[in-house]
Amino acid sequence: MDVLSEEKPESSIAGVMAELGARARNGANVLANADSNVKTEALKAMAAALRARQGEILEANEKDMAAARKNGRPEAFLDRLKLTGERIEAMAAGLEAIAGLDDPVGDVISSWERPNGLVISRVRTPLGVIGIIYESRPNVTADAGGLCLKSGNAVILRAGSESQHSAHAIHACLVEGLNAAGLPEAAIQLVPTTDRAAVGEMLKGLNGTLDVIIPRGGKSLVERVQKDARVPVFAHLEGICHVYVHQGADLAMATEIAVNAKMRRTGICGAAETLLVDRAFADTHLKPLVTALLEADCEVRGDKETQAADPRVKPAGEEDWGTEYLDAVISVKVVDGADAAIAHIARYGSAHTDAIVTDDQSVAEAFLGRVDSAIVLHNASTQFADGGEFGMGAEIGIATGKMHARGPVGVEQLTSFKYVVRGHGQTRPL
């Protein structure tokens, strides 16, 4: 693993990062005009390399896991860090899914003709050079590399210190795919140091070579990136996701959705953190919902009514309603109808993902229209907040801002556009 000594002076790291940026810009220039078939070939070769080198990747991941255990990392963190044969296969399948997507570069979004005969088209173009700063999820290496390649962007990946061995093993597979297709290795680069000064250089923009930064990690990382970055940022700060069970809900469906939304994978940003239950049927439905969560080994923190439903429920404080647990913990509150549920989400939510469970179509449509989150769902688990589940092959992250990208960031969200104007000698009158 080619990692810079952590004792390198900051000036040396600045030089290395500037060189990465310059190479990435050259790589982006090549990718912007790369043939779609060549990019597809590279992605398929990357997937094949992941499968062929599974043993090496698992061995590298075990080094990261051992270090994380030694450092006392919690189970939720270990779950995000851990790779298995199944998860490596999912990464490979994701790259193949990305390969099968339509190439967005050069796509004509719209076109029209002016009275003077000019034909104007809005055409998709790559963003350029994208910086990805992520922490414990090794799969981000493959997902980000594949999505950036498909959308014609060069990418600089900065993995967290605790996933370095895994990230380097996966990156080697991506480089193998680039070489197989004759594309420049500078198209997908991995920062060769864990020194935090490297992150600082990326936030400065690498001498103007970096066009966008996407952070994937905990609140402290995202806050730092949003505060200090001198280039645009696609990010979400927290995933405080809600499931609202309306009085018009089928109990069996509501129970299955609530348990899945919380417990399928507790450490992902789409995991539900708060369950809101309609007071109109709390007498009959609250206890079964709470019992199902408790029996799934989930800690429940609730308001007084929820505590009365089961003695195992712990009291919820004001801070619980705005907490992203990323663990087997959920807060539960009884609310007075849809208006109160929507008001609670507006106050405590993070504009990430929120769901309603109900058979009342009019209430569902009101919820979907009024809840101002990047993803809203009706009768479905919040765990579907995922680019792969949206048919995007994979995602780099979920964006909760309202400028340019919102929701899962896939190949289309990694493009901008330009106007192409075709004439036959037109000039503007003096």
C-alpha positions in Angstrom: 0.0 0.0 0.0 1.5 3.2 -1.2 0.8 5.6 1.7 2.8 8.7 2.4 4.6 8.9 5.8 2.5 10.7 8.3 5.6 12.6 9.3 5.7 14.5 6.0 5.6 18.3 6.5 2.5 20.1 5.4 4.2 21.7 2.5 5.1 18.3 1.1 1.5 17.2 1.4 0.4 20.4 -0.3 2.7 19.5 -3.2 1.5 16.0 -3.5 -2.2 17.1 -3.4 -1.5 19.8 -6.0 0.0 17.1 -8.3 -3.0 14.9 -7.8 -5.2 17.8 -8.8 -3.2 18.6 -11.9 -3.3 14.9 -13.0 -7.0 14.7 -12.3 -7.6 17.8 -14.5 -5.7 16.1 -17.4 -7.7 12.9 -16.8 -11.0 14.8 -16.8 -10.1 16.3 -20.2 -9.7 12.8 -21.6 -12.8 11.4 -19.9 -15.0 14.3 -21.1 -14.6 13.0 -24.6 -14.2 9.3 -24.0 -16.2 6.9 -26.0 -19.2 5.4 -24.1 -18.1 1.9 -25.1 -14.7 2.4 -23.7 -16.1 3.6 -20.3 -18.4 0.5 -20.3 -15.4 -1.7 -21.0 -13.5 -0.2 -18.1 -16.4 -0.6 -15.7 -16.9 -4.2 -16.6 -13.2 -4.9 -16.2 -13.3 -3.3 -12.7 -16.2 -5.5 -11.7 -14.2 -8.6 -12.9 -11.1 -7.5 -11.0 -13.2 -7.1 -7.8 -14.4 -10.7 -8.1 -10.9 -12.0 -9.0 -9.2 -10.2 -6.2 -11.9 -10.9 -3.5 -9.4 -12.7 -1.3 -7.0 -9.8 -1.3 -9.7 -7.3 -0.5 -11.1 -9.4 2.4 -7.6 -9.8 3.8 -7.0 -6.0 3.6 -10.4 -5.4 5.2 -9.6 -7.7 8.1 -6.6 -5.5 8.9 -8.9 -2.5 9.1 -11.4 -4.4 11.1 -8.8 -5.6 13.6 -7.5 -2.0 14.1 -11.1 -0.7 14.5 -11.9 -3.4 17.1 -8.6 -2.6 19.0 -9.6 1.1 19.0 -13.0 0.2 20.6 -15.2 1.3 17.7 -18.9 0.6 18.2 -20.8 -2.2 16.4 -22.5 0.3 14.0 -19.1 1.5 12.8 -17.8 -2.0 12.4 -20.8 -2.9 10.3 -20.2 0.0 8.0 -16.5 -0.9 7.7 -16.9 -4.7 7.3 -16.7 -6.3 3.9 -17.9 -9.8 3.0 -18.0 -11.8 -0.1 -21.6 -10.8 -0.6 -20.8 -7.1 -0.2 -17.9 -7.3 -2.7 -20.2 -9.0 -5.1 -22.7 -6.2 -4.6 -19.9 -3.7 -5.4 -19.1 -5.6 -8.6 -22.8 -5.9 -9.5 -23.1 -2.1 -8.9 -20.3 -1.4 -11.3 -22.0 -3.6 -14.0 -25.3 -1.8 -13.3 -23.6 1.6 -13.8 -22.0 0.2 -17.1 -25.5 -0.6 -18.3 -26.9 2.9 -17.7 -27.3 5.3 -20.5 -24.3 7.6 -20.9 -25.4 11.1 -19.8 -22.5 12.9 -21.5 -23.7 14.6 -24.7 -27.4 13.9 -23.9 -29.6 16.6 -25.3 -31.9 17.7 -22.5 -34.0 20.0 -24.6 -33.8 21.8 -28.0 -35.7 24.6 -29.6 -35.5 26.9 -32.7 -35.7 30.7 -32.4 -37.6 32.9 -34.9 -34.2 33.9 -36.4 -33.4 30.3 -37.3 -30.9 29.6 -34.5 -31.2 26.1 -33.0 -30.4 26.0 -29.3 -29.8 22.8 -27.4 -29.1 22.2 -23.8 -26.5 19.4 -23.6 -25.2 17.4 -20.6 -21.5 17.8 -19.8 -19.3 16.4 -16.9 -18.7 18.6 -13.9 -14.9 18.0 -14.2 -12.9 16.9 -11.2 -14.8 15.7 -8.1 -13.3 15.2 -4.7 -14.9 12.5 -2.4 -14.0 12.6 1.3 -15.4 9.5 3.1 -14.8 7.6 6.3 -15.6 4.0 7.1 -17.5 2.7 4.1 -15.0 0.9 1.7 -17.7 0.4 -0.9 -17.7 4.2 -1.5 -14.4 3.6 -3.3 -16.0 1.5 -6.0 -19.3 3.3 -6.2 -17.8 6.8 -6.5 -15.1 5.7 -8.9 -17.7 4.0 -11.2 -20.2 6.8 -11.1 -17.6 9.5 -11.8 -16.2 7.5 -14.7 -19.6 6.9 -16.3 -20.4 10.6 -16.0 -17.1 11.6 -17.6 -15.6 13.1 -14.4 -12.2 12.5 -12.9 -12.3 11.8 -9.1 -9.9 12.1 -6.2 -10.9 9.8 -3.4 -9.8 10.4 0.2 -10.7 7.4 2.4 -10.8 7.5 6.2 -7.8 6.4 8.1 -9.6 3.3 9.4 -10.5 2.0 6.0 -7.2 2.6 4.2 -6.2 -1.0 3.6 -9.7 -1.8 2.2 -9.8 1.3 0.0 -6.4 0.7 -1.5 -7.3 -2.9 -2.4 -10.5 -1.8 -4.1 -8.8 1.1 -5.8 -6.2 -1.3 -7.3 -9.1 -3.1 -9.0 -10.4 0.2 -10.4 -7.0 1.0 -11.8 -6.8 -2.4 -13.4 -10.1 -1.7 -15.2 -8.9 1.7 -16.4 -5.7 0.1 -17.8 -7.7 -2.6 -19.5 -9.7 0.0 -21.4 -6.8 2.3 -22.1 -8.0 5.1 -20.0 -5.7 7.2 -17.8 -5.1 6.1 -14.2 -5.5 9.8 -13.3 -9.2 9.3 -13.9 -9.6 7.7 -10.4 -7.0 8.6 -7.8 -6.7 7.7 -4.2 -5.1 10.2 -1.8 -1.9 8.4 -0.6 -1.9 9.8 3.0 -4.1 9.7 6.0 -2.9 13.1 7.2 -5.7 15.5 7.8 -3.8 18.2 6.0 -4.7 16.5 2.8 -8.4 17.1 3.5 -7.5 20.8 4.1 -5.9 21.0 0.7 -8.9 19.5 -1.0 -11.2 22.0 0.8 -9.0 24.8 -0.7 -9.7 23.4 -4.2 -6.3 22.1 -5.2 -5.3 25.3 -7.0 -8.5 25.5 -8.8 -8.5 22.0 -10.2 -11.3 20.6 -8.0 -14.9 21.5 -9.1 -17.1 19.8 -6.5 -16.6 18.1 -3.1 -18.8 15.3 -1.7 -18.4 14.3 1.9 -19.6 10.8 3.1 -19.3 10.4 6.8 -20.2 11.6 10.3 -21.6 15.0 11.3 -18.2 16.4 12.3 -16.7 15.7 8.8 -19.7 17.1 6.9 -19.8 20.2 9.1 -16.1 20.8 8.5 -16.5 20.4 4.7 -19.5 22.6 4.5 -17.9 25.3 6.7 -14.4 25.4 5.1 -14.8 24.3 1.5 -14.0 26.9 -1.2 -15.8 24.8 -3.9 -19.4 23.7 -4.1 -20.5 20.8 -1.8 -23.1 18.1 -2.3 -23.9 16.6 1.1 -26.3 15.8 3.9 -25.4 16.7 7.5 -27.6 14.1 9.2 -30.2 11.5 8.3 -32.9 12.1 10.9 -35.5 10.0 9.1 -39.1 9.5 10.3 -41.9 6.9 9.8 -45.3 8.3 10.4 -48.0 5.7 11.0 -51.4 7.4 10.2 -54.7 6.2 11.6 -55.5 4.9 8.1 -52.6 2.4 8.2 -52.8 -1.4 8.0 -51.2 -2.5 11.3 -49.3 -5.5 9.8 -47.9 -3.3 7.0 -47.0 -0.5 9.5 -45.2 -2.9 11.8 -43.2 -4.5 9.0 -42.2 -1.2 7.6 -41.3 0.3 11.0 -39.1 -2.6 11.9 -37.4 -2.8 8.5 -36.9 1.0 8.4 -35.0 0.9 11.7 -33.4 -2.5 11.9 -32.5 -3.7 8.4 -29.2 -1.8 8.7 -29.1 0.6 11.6 -25.9 2.4 10.6 -27.0 3.8 7.2 -28.3 7.3 6.7 -31.7 6.1 5.5 -32.4 4.2 8.8 -35.5 5.5 10.6 -34.6 7.4 13.8 -38.2 8.4 14.9 -41.5 6.7 14.7 -44.6 8.9 14.9 -47.9 7.2 15.8 -51.3 8.7 15.2 -53.2 9.3 18.5 -56.4 8.3 16.8 -55.5 4.6 16.9 -52.7 4.6 19.5 -54.9 2.6 22.0 -54.9 -0.4 19.7 -51.8 0.0 17.5 -49.1 1.7 19.6 -48.3 -1.3 21.8 -48.0 -3.8 18.9 -45.6 -1.4 17.1 -43.5 -0.9 20.2 -43.4 -4.6 21.0 -42.3 -5.5 17.5 -39.4 -3.1 17.8 -38.4 -4.2 21.2 -38.5 -7.9 20.1 -36.2 -7.0 17.2 -33.7 -6.0 19.9 -34.2 -2.2 19.3 -34.0 0.1 22.3 -37.2 2.3 22.3 -37.2 5.8 23.8 -40.6 7.3 24.0 -43.0 10.0 25.3 -45.2 9.3 28.3 -47.9 7.5 26.2 -45.3 5.3 24.6 -43.7 4.5 28.0 -47.2 3.5 29.2 -47.5 1.0 26.4 -44.6 -1.1 27.5 -42.5 -0.8 30.7 -39.3 -1.5 28.7 -39.6 1.8 26.9 -37.1 4.4 28.2 -38.1 8.1 28.5 -37.2 10.3 25.5 -35.8 13.7 26.2 -36.0 16.7 23.9 -32.6 15.9 22.4 -33.8 12.5 21.2 -36.2 13.9 18.6 -33.2 15.5 16.8 -30.7 12.6 17.2 -29.3 10.5 14.5 -28.6 7.3 16.4 -27.1 5.1 13.6 -27.7 2.3 16.0 -30.5 0.0 17.3 -32.3 2.8 19.0 -35.5 4.6 18.0 -37.5 7.4 19.5 -41.3 7.1 19.4 -43.9 9.8 19.8 -47.7 9.9 19.7 -49.0 12.8 17.5 -52.4 14.4 16.9 -52.8 13.6 13.2 -51.0 14.3 10.0 -50.6 18.1 10.6 -48.8 17.4 13.9 -46.6 14.7 12.3 -45.6 17.1 9.5 -44.9 19.9 11.9 -42.7 17.5 14.0 -40.7 16.5 10.9 -40.3 20.1 9.9 -38.9 21.0 13.3 -36.7 18.0 14.0 -36.0 16.4 10.7 -32.9 16.9 8.4 -34.7 17.0 5.0 -33.3 13.6 4.2 -36.0 10.8 4.1 -39.4 10.6 5.6 -42.3 8.1 5.2 -46.0 7.8 5.8 -47.9 4.6 6.2 -51.6 4.9 5.4 -54.3 3.5 3.2 -55.8 7.0 3.0 -54.6 8.3 -0.4 -55.6 11.9 0.2 -53.6 12.1 3.4 -50.7 10.4 1.8 -50.6 12.9 -1.1 -50.8 15.8 1.4 -47.8 14.3 3.3 -45.8 13.8 0.1 -46.5 17.3 -1.0 -45.9 19.1 2.3 -42.9 17.3 3.7 -39.9 19.2 2.3 -37.3 16.4 2.3 -35.1 15.1 -0.5 -37.0 11.7 -0.4 -40.6 11.1 0.7 -42.2 7.7 0.7 -45.7 6.3 1.0 -46.1 2.8 2.4 -42.4 1.9 2.0 -39.4 1.6 4.2 -37.0 4.6 4.5 -34.2 2.0 3.8 -35.0 2.5 0.1 -33.2 5.8 0.3 -30.4 4.5 -1.9 -29.3 5.2 -5.5 -29.1 1.5 -6.3 -32.7 1.0 -5.3 -33.6 4.0 -7.4 -32.2 2.3 -10.5 -29.1 4.5 -10.5 -26.7 1.5 -10.2 -25.1 3.1 -7.1 -24.8 6.5 -5.5 -22.1 8.7 -4.1 -24.4 10.0 -1.4 -27.7 11.7 -0.6 -27.8 15.4 -1.1 -30.3 17.4 1.0 -29.5 20.8 -0.4 -31.7 22.4 -3.1 -29.0 23.6 -5.5 -28.1 21.4 -8.4 -28.3 17.9 -6.8 -30.9 16.6 -4.3 -31.5 13.0 -3.2 -29.3 10.2 -4.4 -26.3 11.5 -6.4 -25.9 9.3 -9.4 -24.6 9.8 -12.9 -27.1 12.5 -14.0 -26.4 14.5 -10.8 -22.7 14.4 -11.6 -23.3 16.4 -14.8 -23.9 20.0 -15.7 -24.9 21.3 -19.1 -23.9 23.7 -21.8 -25.8 25.5 -24.5 -25.0 24.5 -28.1 -26.2 27.0 -30.6 -26.3 26.2 -34.4 -26.8 28.9 -37.0 -26.2 29.6 -40.6 -24.7 33.1 -40.6 -27.0 35.0 -38.2 -25.7 38.2 -36.7 -27.4 40.6 -34.3 -28.5 43.9 -35.8 -26.6 47.0 -34.6 
